[in-house]
């Protein structure tokens, strides 16, 4: 193992980190410095900002930054930035956005913006006493965090409620403080965690010093104080609807009623089969994650919450739903989204700021609605392909460019391949076969 183990890596300079990786983990023919330097930003100050986002940074990793035009949400038009590396995602969302333009677009509403956090603790006293003293405890908790909540309260946010949860039937002496918050236009992670940690200190002092609590019941342990990324009450609803006959232009192979019937059955399958639901919801997050990333928000938190919400009934199922009733088609989704438009990367990353500018500098609630609409658009496009032409037809055509780039095909050969596969199935082997014939002919 020898030199492949290192202590103090984080203390090395950027150049020293690169040299160590080159020496111990790469063959000599790989020029790591050249590769990494080609992805560094030419603006040194901006590069330092990027390097400050994480630890042990040695370069940048690029992803495509695309735009979905023509997305109409509540009568307002948006050009939506998306950061995603998967072929056909941006094209599919763009196609769905355009399809719904003359049918009223996407209708959305924010149902709630409540975020949650927890203080997890153990206590060996009777729960009845804790409940009797709980209102007094709440007053102390709020008073002890007044300085932390002052600015948020001025913006209309703050602590909404504090609930005591008895979890001792599942784990001996285990309790929670479940705390709900409003954080306005910020995601609020740092705000929430600061409040919760102070709650932990205050709770500990309350139990240890309260005159009514007996000495033998003052043994409390704060296990952890942390926000929850499961926020089922931070919820936005998005829907599209139209008369069934207006779906006749959804594809060339099915009339409107037949398309609606097949589409709704595909949704129903995702509602009852977790295997299908997983892939179905992944498609929704293709759209959601891409906008979340483009705006500098936390796509991992969004994904974790969404998948938990999909299992809230006890079985993992589709996040989107469909109804065909009395000649009318409705496709909708309720989705929990915790997003921010101030603080964090939204203020630091130049492309995150640009994305918000392109979107008209929305507040958090408006951004929730844009993101939800993009997710439903992506889902509609994917399902439309699945129930008509199949997913590979469009996806592999979009993937053709990646195949040609992988094979380092350029110039006339690349143009000839693109033209050849306009009306043919695309696969790696098919592209190789075409290129072999093309090169022989040349």
QUICOR-V924797 format. One line per field, one symbol per residue. ss: DSSP state (H for helix, E for strand, - for the rest). phi: phi as a letter, one per 30 degrees, with the letter a starting at -180 (. if undefined). burial: # if it has 16 or more other C-alpha atoms within 10 Angstrom, else .. A space follows every 50 residues. Layout:
ss=???
phi=???
burial=???
This chain:
ss=-HHH----HHH--HHHHHHHHHHHH------HHHHHH------HHHHHHH H-------------EEEEEEEEE--EEEEEEEE-----HHHHHHHHHHH- HHH--EEEEEEEE-EEEEEEEEE---HHHHHH-HHHHHHHHHHH-HHHHH HHHH---EEEEEEEEE-------EEEEEEEEE---E--HHHHHHHHHHHH HHHHHHHHH-----HHH--EEEEEEEEE-----EEEEEEEEEEHHHHHHH -----HHHHHHHHHHHHHHHHH-HHHHHHHHHHHHHHHHHHHHH----HH HHHHHHHHHH---------EEEEEE--EEEEEEEEE-----E--HHHH-H HHHHHHHH-----HHHHHHHHHHHHHHHHHHHHHHH----HHHHHHHHHH HHHHHH----HHHHHHHHHHHHH----HHHHHHHHHHHHHH-
phi=.hddcbcieddddedddddddedcbbddddcdddddddcdddddddddde dddbchdbaccdbdccbcdidcbhiccbccdbcacddiddddddddeded edcjiccbaddabdcbbbccacaccdddddddcddddeddedddceddce dddddjckdcabbccccddcbeicbbccccbcchdcdieddddddddded ddddddddcdddcdedccdbbddabadcdcbdccbbcbabaadeddddcd adcbdedddddddddddddddcbddddddededddeddedddddciccdd dddeddddddcddjbdbedcbbbcbhibcbbbacbdbcbbbbiiddccdd ddddeddedihddddddedddddddddddddddedddbdjddedddddde eddddddhdbidddddddddcebbdcaedddedddddddddd
burial=................##.#.#.........#.......#.........# #......##.....##########...#######..############## #...######.############.#.#..#..#...##.###.##..##. .#....###..#.#.#......#################.########## .###.###....#....#.#.#..########################.# ...####.##.###.######..#.###.####################. ###.######.....#########....##############.###.##. ######..#..########################.##..#..####### #.##........##..##..#....##...#...#.......
